[in-house]
Amino acid sequence: MTTTSLAAAGLYAGLNMLIMFWLANAIGVLRRGHKIAVGDGGNKHLTKIMRGQANAAENMPLFLIMLVIAAGTGMAAWLVHLFGIAFTAGRTLHAWHFIQPKAPLWQRLVGYGIAGLATLVLSIWLIVAGLRAAFGS
């Protein structure tokens, strides 16, 4: 484990938290503008942003846990950055799609695709690393 790799993972945890704040702020602005205290008030744009935030809340924690585990088990800092940049860029594009009242579907698909690919490859890396450690190869 290197402090550089863990610090890199921490960087992406912080950046992804900023994406969550961005989504939460967009929800708050829309709520205040339409005087909606609880729920979505039937506002389709608010429903859309809330779904984007929920999707981020579903995906970010698991990816970031995997990234910290990878850093803690010896992944090189440059690889942590590679995975972190890909995931964060994908999540940013995905969030941008949900925040806009009308957005092209490609933003959501490409954002999810980039973040999903980073998640899938990191998952495989952790499985292989775990098997190597378990069987000593």
N, CA and C of each residue as an Amber inpcrd file, in Angstrom:
protein
   411
   0.8460000  -1.1760000   0.0000000   0.0000000   0.0000000   0.0000000
   0.8870000   1.2330000   0.0000000   0.5560000   2.1770000  -0.8520000
   1.3040000   3.4270000  -0.8670000   0.3790000   4.5770000  -0.5060000
   0.9670000   5.5430000   0.1840000   0.1740000   6.7310000   0.5210000
  -0.2240000   7.4750000  -0.7410000   0.6050000   7.4190000  -1.7680000
   0.2790000   8.0980000  -3.0180000  -0.9830000   7.4920000  -3.6350000
  -1.0810000   6.1940000  -3.6570000  -2.2690000   5.5330000  -4.2150000
  -3.5170000   5.8380000  -3.3920000  -3.3750000   5.8120000  -2.0690000
  -4.5240000   6.1320000  -1.2170000  -4.9270000   7.5930000  -1.3540000
  -3.9510000   8.4800000  -1.4640000  -4.2640000   9.8960000  -1.6630000
  -4.9830000  10.0960000  -2.9940000  -4.5730000   9.3580000  -4.0180000
  -5.2470000   9.4350000  -5.3170000  -6.6970000   8.9830000  -5.1830000
  -6.9290000   7.8870000  -4.4710000  -8.2980000   7.4060000  -4.2570000
  -9.1050000   8.4600000  -3.4950000  -8.4690000   9.0880000  -2.5280000
  -9.1370000  10.1550000  -1.7780000  -9.5220000  11.3320000  -2.6510000
  -8.6790000  11.6480000  -3.6130000  -8.9810000  12.7240000  -4.5610000
 -10.2970000  12.4460000  -5.2840000 -10.4650000  11.2210000  -5.7620000
 -11.6800000  10.8940000  -6.5110000 -12.8950000  10.7570000  -5.6020000
 -12.6830000  10.3620000  -4.3580000 -13.7910000  10.3720000  -3.3960000
 -14.2700000  11.8100000  -3.2010000 -13.3450000  12.7310000  -3.0550000
 -13.7130000  14.1390000  -2.8910000 -14.3940000  14.7060000  -4.1220000
 -13.8550000  14.4170000  -5.2870000 -14.4570000  14.9260000  -6.5270000
 -15.8640000  14.3680000  -6.7480000 -16.0480000  13.0920000  -6.4430000
 -17.3730000  12.5100000  -6.6100000 -18.3590000  13.0460000  -5.5810000
 -17.8700000  13.4020000  -4.4140000 -18.7500000  14.0430000  -3.4340000
 -19.1890000  15.4080000  -3.9410000 -18.3060000  16.1050000  -4.6510000
 -18.6900000  17.3890000  -5.2420000 -19.7920000  17.2010000  -6.2950000
 -19.7360000  16.1000000  -7.0280000 -20.8080000  15.8080000  -7.9850000
 -22.1260000  15.6090000  -7.2340000 -22.0690000  14.9240000  -6.0920000
 -23.2820000  14.7440000  -5.2910000 -23.8080000  16.0880000  -4.7870000
 -22.9140000  16.9700000  -4.3470000 -23.3430000  18.3070000  -3.9220000
 -23.9590000  19.0790000  -5.0770000 -23.3790000  18.9410000  -6.2580000
 -23.8890000  19.5990000  -7.4580000 -25.3250000  19.1460000  -7.7310000
 -25.5490000  17.8380000  -7.6730000 -26.8890000  17.3020000  -7.8740000
 -27.8490000  17.7750000  -6.7770000 -27.3960000  17.7400000  -5.5270000
 -28.2400000  18.1740000  -4.4110000 -28.5890000  19.6580000  -4.5420000
 -27.6340000  20.4590000  -4.9590000 -27.8920000  21.8880000  -5.1390000
 -28.9180000  22.1080000  -6.2550000 -28.7870000  21.3700000  -7.3510000
 -29.7480000  21.4990000  -8.4530000 -31.1590000  21.1400000  -7.9750000
 -31.2580000  20.1300000  -7.1330000 -32.5500000  19.7480000  -6.5710000
 -33.0840000  20.8730000  -5.6900000 -32.2270000  21.4240000  -4.8430000
 -32.6370000  22.5070000  -3.9500000 -33.0960000  23.7430000  -4.7010000
 -32.3730000  24.0990000  -5.7380000 -32.7420000  25.2720000  -6.5500000
 -34.1230000  25.0590000  -7.1780000 -34.3400000  23.8850000  -7.7280000
 -35.6270000  23.5990000  -8.3570000 -36.7470000  23.5530000  -7.3250000
 -36.4720000  22.9630000  -6.1710000 -37.4850000  22.9160000  -5.0990000
 -37.8930000  24.3320000  -4.6810000 -36.8900000  25.1800000  -4.4290000
 -37.1830000  26.5530000  -4.0110000 -37.9410000  27.3020000  -5.1050000
 -37.5150000  27.1350000  -6.3530000 -38.1540000  27.8310000  -7.4610000
 -39.6150000  27.4470000  -7.6620000 -39.9370000  26.2090000  -7.3370000
 -41.3160000  25.7240000  -7.5340000 -42.0500000  25.5290000  -6.2080000
 -41.4020000  25.9460000  -5.1050000 -41.9940000  25.8290000  -3.7670000
 -42.4640000  24.4040000  -3.4600000 -41.5470000  23.4580000  -3.6700000
 -41.8190000  22.0460000  -3.3940000 -40.9560000  21.6420000  -2.1980000
 -41.6090000  21.3830000  -1.0670000 -40.8630000  21.0620000   0.1520000
 -40.4610000  19.5890000   0.2200000 -41.3640000  18.7140000  -0.1590000
 -41.1280000  17.2780000  -0.0420000 -41.5490000  16.5870000  -1.3430000
 -40.8230000  15.5590000  -1.7030000 -41.1620000  14.8180000  -2.9100000
 -40.8450000  15.6160000  -4.1640000 -41.5070000  15.2680000  -5.2530000
 -41.2260000  15.9560000  -6.5170000 -42.3360000  16.9080000  -6.9360000
 -43.4400000  16.9110000  -6.2020000 -44.5400000  17.8190000  -6.5070000
 -45.0970000  17.6580000  -7.9140000 -44.8420000  16.5230000  -8.5430000
 -45.3080000  16.3070000  -9.9020000 -44.4530000  16.9930000 -10.9580000
 -43.3370000  17.5740000 -10.5400000 -42.4360000  18.2740000 -11.4630000
 -41.5140000  17.2480000 -12.1120000 -41.6380000  17.0720000 -13.4240000
 -40.8630000  16.0450000 -14.1300000 -39.3650000  16.3080000 -14.0830000
 -38.9650000  17.5790000 -14.1580000 -37.5320000  17.8900000 -14.1000000
 -36.9620000  17.5430000 -12.7290000 -37.7180000  17.8550000 -11.6730000
 -37.2610000  17.5100000 -10.3260000 -37.1550000  15.9960000 -10.1690000
 -38.1380000  15.2720000 -10.6850000 -38.0890000  13.8100000 -10.6420000
 -36.8310000  13.3020000 -11.3410000 -36.5180000  13.9030000 -12.4770000
 -35.3440000  13.4960000 -13.2630000 -34.0520000  13.7340000 -12.4750000
 -33.9080000  14.9070000 -11.8880000 -32.6780000  15.1960000 -11.1230000
 -32.5830000  14.2790000  -9.9040000 -33.7050000  14.0690000  -9.2360000
 -33.6940000  13.1870000  -8.0650000 -33.2710000  11.7690000  -8.4640000
 -33.7050000  11.3170000  -9.6260000 -33.3040000   9.9820000 -10.0950000
 -31.8100000   9.9390000 -10.4120000 -31.3060000  11.0320000 -10.9930000
 -29.8690000  11.1160000 -11.2610000 -29.0570000  11.0600000  -9.9780000
 -29.5470000  11.7650000  -8.9450000 -28.8460000  11.7450000  -7.6570000
 -28.9120000  10.3470000  -7.0330000 -30.0600000   9.7140000  -7.1270000
 -30.1920000   8.3600000  -6.5720000 -29.2570000   7.3950000  -7.2890000
 -29.1530000   7.5280000  -8.6050000 -28.2540000   6.6700000  -9.3660000
 -26.8130000   6.8920000  -8.9260000 -26.4340000   8.1430000  -8.7290000
 -25.0770000   8.4390000  -8.2540000 -24.8530000   7.8320000  -6.8720000
 -25.8550000   7.9530000  -6.0040000 -25.7380000   7.4060000  -4.6460000
 -25.6480000   5.8840000  -4.6540000 -26.2020000   5.2600000  -5.6750000
 -26.1300000   3.8030000  -5.7990000 -24.7710000   3.3400000  -6.3070000
 -24.1580000   4.1120000  -7.1750000 -22.9380000   3.6680000  -7.8520000
 -21.6450000   4.1970000  -7.2500000 -21.6360000   5.4280000  -6.8090000
 -20.3840000   6.0280000  -6.3250000 -19.7760000   5.3030000  -5.1270000
 -20.5530000   5.0090000  -4.0890000 -19.9260000   4.3840000  -2.9180000
 -19.2170000   3.0680000  -3.2350000 -19.8550000   2.2180000  -4.0210000
 -19.2470000   0.9180000  -4.3230000 -17.9690000   1.0820000  -5.1370000
 -18.0060000   1.9720000  -6.1280000 -16.8000000   2.1920000  -6.9170000
 -15.6800000   2.7250000  -6.0290000 -16.0010000   3.6960000  -5.1900000
 -14.9570000   4.3130000  -4.3570000 -14.4080000   3.3330000  -3.3250000
 -15.2460000   2.4730000  -2.8000000 -14.7540000   1.4220000  -1.8950000
 -13.7790000   0.5220000  -2.6430000 -14.1510000   0.1300000  -3.8530000
 -13.2470000  -0.7170000  -4.6510000 -11.9430000   0.0170000  -4.9460000
 -12.0160000   1.3050000  -5.2430000 -10.8070000   2.0630000  -5.5610000
  -9.8740000   2.1350000  -4.3560000 -10.4360000   2.3460000  -3.1760000
  -9.6130000   2.3890000  -1.9520000  -9.0090000   1.0150000  -1.6710000
  -9.7750000  -0.0440000  -1.8590000  -9.2380000  -1.4000000  -1.6590000
  -8.1060000  -1.6560000  -2.6460000  -8.3090000  -1.2700000  -3.9030000
  -7.2550000  -1.4590000  -4.9150000  -6.0000000  -0.6890000  -4.5160000
  -6.1690000   0.5450000  -4.0750000  -5.0110000   1.3410000  -3.6320000
  -4.3480000   0.6830000  -2.4270000  -5.1690000   0.1780000  -1.5110000
  -4.6390000  -0.4470000  -0.3010000  -3.9520000  -1.7750000  -0.5470000
  -4.2670000  -2.4150000  -1.6540000  -3.6390000  -3.6990000  -1.9510000
  -2.4940000  -3.5720000  -2.9500000  -2.1000000  -2.3330000  -3.2240000
  -0.8910000  -2.1470000  -4.0220000  -1.0610000  -1.6620000  -5.4460000
  -2.2510000  -1.2680000  -5.8420000  -2.4010000  -0.7420000  -7.1960000
  -1.5470000   0.5250000  -7.3320000  -0.8530000   0.6280000  -8.4440000
  -0.0040000   1.7930000  -8.7040000  -0.8680000   3.0560000  -8.7530000
  -0.3130000   4.1480000  -8.2890000  -1.0460000   5.4120000  -8.2320000
  -1.5550000   5.8280000  -9.6110000  -0.7690000   5.5810000 -10.6530000
  -1.2160000   5.9940000 -11.9850000  -2.4500000   5.2310000 -12.4180000
  -2.5740000   3.9640000 -11.9790000  -3.7740000   3.1880000 -12.2970000
  -4.9780000   3.6790000 -11.4910000  -4.7320000   4.0200000 -10.2310000
  -5.8080000   4.5960000  -9.4200000  -6.3210000   5.8600000 -10.0950000
  -5.3870000   6.6950000 -10.5750000  -5.7950000   7.9110000 -11.2890000
  -6.5580000   7.5760000 -12.5710000  -6.1120000   6.5950000 -13.3030000
  -6.7790000   6.2150000 -14.5490000  -8.2260000   5.8050000 -14.2820000
  -8.4160000   4.9130000 -13.3200000  -9.7710000   4.4880000 -12.9680000
 -10.5820000   5.6510000 -12.4060000  -9.9600000   6.4360000 -11.5350000
 -10.6550000   7.5640000 -10.9120000 -11.0820000   8.6140000 -11.9210000
 -10.2010000   8.9470000 -12.8510000 -10.5370000   9.9370000 -13.8830000
 -11.6800000   9.4280000 -14.7560000 -11.5900000   8.1820000 -15.1940000
 -12.6330000   7.6250000 -16.0630000 -13.9860000   7.6280000 -15.3540000
 -14.0130000   7.1180000 -14.1390000 -15.2690000   7.0530000 -13.3990000
 -15.8380000   8.4390000 -13.1520000 -14.9940000   9.3520000 -12.6970000
 -15.4460000  10.7020000 -12.3580000 -15.9140000  11.4620000 -13.5970000
 -15.2090000  11.3120000 -14.6990000 -15.6410000  11.9580000 -15.9440000
 -17.0010000  11.4050000 -16.3800000 -17.1600000  10.1020000 -16.2950000
 -18.4320000   9.4890000 -16.6510000 -19.5660000   9.9550000 -15.7550000
 -19.3030000  10.0100000 -14.4520000 -20.3440000  10.4500000 -13.5080000
 -20.6760000  11.9250000 -13.7040000 -19.6910000  12.7220000 -14.0810000
 -19.9390000  14.1420000 -14.3300000 -20.8620000  14.3100000 -15.5320000
 -20.5760000  13.6050000 -16.6040000 -21.4100000  13.6900000 -17.7990000
 -22.8200000  13.1660000 -17.5130000 -22.8960000  12.0980000 -16.7530000
 -24.1770000  11.5160000 -16.3700000 -24.9900000  12.5300000 -15.5530000
 -24.3640000  13.1610000 -14.5720000 -25.0490000  14.1600000 -13.7410000
 -25.5030000  15.3510000 -14.5830000 -24.6460000  15.8050000 -15.4780000
 -24.9870000  16.9320000 -16.3420000 -26.2500000  16.6240000 -17.1440000
 -26.3640000  15.3980000 -17.6240000 -27.5550000  14.9990000 -18.3630000
 -28.8060000  15.1720000 -17.5040000 -28.7400000  14.7530000 -16.2460000
 -29.9170000  14.7960000 -15.3800000 -30.2510000  16.2140000 -14.9170000
 -29.2590000  17.0590000 -14.7790000 -29.5010000  18.4180000 -14.2980000
 -30.1870000  19.2890000 -15.3520000 -29.8580000  19.0690000 -16.6040000
 -30.4650000  19.8670000 -17.6790000 -31.9500000  19.5120000 -17.8420000
 -32.7910000  20.5330000 -18.0630000 -34.2150000  20.2300000 -18.2750000
 -34.4350000  19.3310000 -19.4960000 -33.7120000  19.6060000 -20.5620000
 -33.7870000  18.7710000 -21.7680000 -32.3550000  18.4950000 -22.1940000
 -32.0190000  17.2370000 -22.2470000 -30.6410000  16.8610000 -22.5580000
 -30.6370000  15.7060000 -23.5420000 -29.6470000  15.6730000 -24.4200000
 -29.5670000  14.5540000 -25.3550000 -29.2280000  13.2550000 -24.6210000
 -29.8490000  12.1720000 -25.0630000 -29.6630000  10.8750000 -24.4210000
 -28.2060000  10.4110000 -24.4540000 -27.4230000  10.8260000 -25.4530000
 -26.0410000  10.3650000 -25.5550000 -25.2430000  10.7390000 -24.3100000
 -25.5740000  11.8680000 -23.6680000 -24.8330000  12.2640000 -22.4550000
 -24.9930000  11.2060000 -21.3640000 -26.2120000  10.7780000 -21.1770000
 -26.4740000   9.7640000 -20.1590000 -25.8040000   8.4490000 -20.5230000
 -25.9420000   8.0360000 -21.7790000 -25.3920000   6.7530000 -22.2130000
 -23.8670000   6.7370000 -22.1710000 -23.2390000   7.7850000 -22.6710000
 -21.7730000   7.8490000 -22.6690000 -21.2560000   7.9750000 -21.2390000
 -21.9160000   8.8240000 -20.4400000 -21.5000000   8.9750000 -19.0370000
 -21.5730000   7.6640000 -18.2840000 -22.7070000   6.9770000 -18.4370000
 -22.8470000   5.6860000 -17.7780000 -21.8540000   4.6740000 -18.3410000
 -21.6690000   4.6980000 -19.6570000 -20.7550000   3.7420000 -20.2940000
 -19.3290000   3.8810000 -19.7830000 -18.8400000   5.1020000 -19.6820000
 -17.4690000   5.3360000 -19.2060000 -17.3400000   4.9080000 -17.7410000
 -18.2750000   5.3630000 -16.9110000 -18.2270000   5.0110000 -15.4900000
 -18.4350000   3.5080000 -15.2970000 -19.3400000   2.9400000 -16.0720000
 -19.6040000   1.5010000 -15.9660000 -18.4180000   0.6590000 -16.3890000
 -17.7510000   1.0760000 -17.4430000 -16.5670000   0.3480000 -17.8940000
 -15.4580000   0.4080000 -16.8440000 -15.2500000   1.5870000 -16.2640000
 -14.2450000   1.7200000 -15.2010000 -14.5970000   0.8130000 -14.0260000
 -15.8720000   0.7530000 -13.6810000 -16.3200000  -0.0960000 -12.5690000
 -16.1090000  -1.5780000 -12.8880000 -16.4710000  -1.9730000 -14.0840000
 -16.3220000  -3.3750000 -14.4950000 -14.8560000  -3.8010000 -14.5010000
 -13.9970000  -2.9960000 -15.1040000 -12.5760000  -3.3580000 -15.1950000
 -11.9380000  -3.3710000 -13.8030000 -12.2960000  -2.3970000 -12.9680000
 -11.7580000  -2.3870000 -11.6040000 -12.2410000  -3.6110000 -10.8250000
 -13.4810000  -4.0050000 -11.0350000 -14.0130000  -5.2120000 -10.3800000
 -13.1890000  -6.4380000 -10.7660000 -12.9260000  -6.5650000 -12.0500000
 -12.1310000  -7.6960000 -12.5350000 -10.7230000  -7.6450000 -11.9630000
 -10.1210000  -6.4490000 -11.9170000  -8.7750000  -6.2970000 -11.3480000
  -8.7620000  -6.7810000  -9.9020000  -9.7790000  -6.3970000  -9.1230000
  -9.8330000  -6.8040000  -7.7140000 -10.0460000  -8.3090000  -7.5690000
 -10.8650000  -8.8830000  -8.4230000 -11.0830000 -10.3400000  -8.3720000
  -9.7820000 -11.0750000  -8.6660000  -9.0860000 -10.6560000  -9.7110000
  -7.8000000 -11.2960000 -10.0660000  -6.7840000 -11.0970000  -8.9570000
  -6.6930000  -9.8850000  -8.4070000  -5.7430000  -9.6140000  -7.3120000
  -6.0700000 -10.4810000  -6.0880000  -7.3710000 -10.6120000  -5.8060000
  -7.7840000 -11.4330000  -4.6750000  -7.4620000 -12.9130000  -4.8650000
  -7.6970000 -13.4120000  -6.0830000  -7.3750000 -14.8050000  -6.3780000
  -5.8710000 -15.0590000  -6.3250000  -5.0920000 -14.1190000  -6.8310000
  -3.6300000 -14.2710000  -6.7710000  -3.1470000 -14.3110000  -5.3330000
  -3.7180000 -13.4330000  -4.5170000  -3.3160000 -13.4100000  -3.1120000
  -3.7320000 -14.6830000  -2.3910000  -4.9160000 -15.2060000  -2.7360000
  -5.4360000 -16.4040000  -2.0690000  -4.6570000 -17.6530000  -2.4620000
  -4.2010000 -17.6970000  -3.7160000  -3.5400000 -18.9010000  -4.2020000
  -2.0440000 -18.7140000  -4.4140000  -1.5240000 -17.5830000  -3.9800000
  -0.0760000 -17.3590000  -3.9590000   0.6230000 -17.2730000  -5.2960000
  -0.0450000 -16.8420000  -6.3380000   0.6650000 -16.7600000  -7.6170000
   0.9250000 -15.3390000  -8.0370000
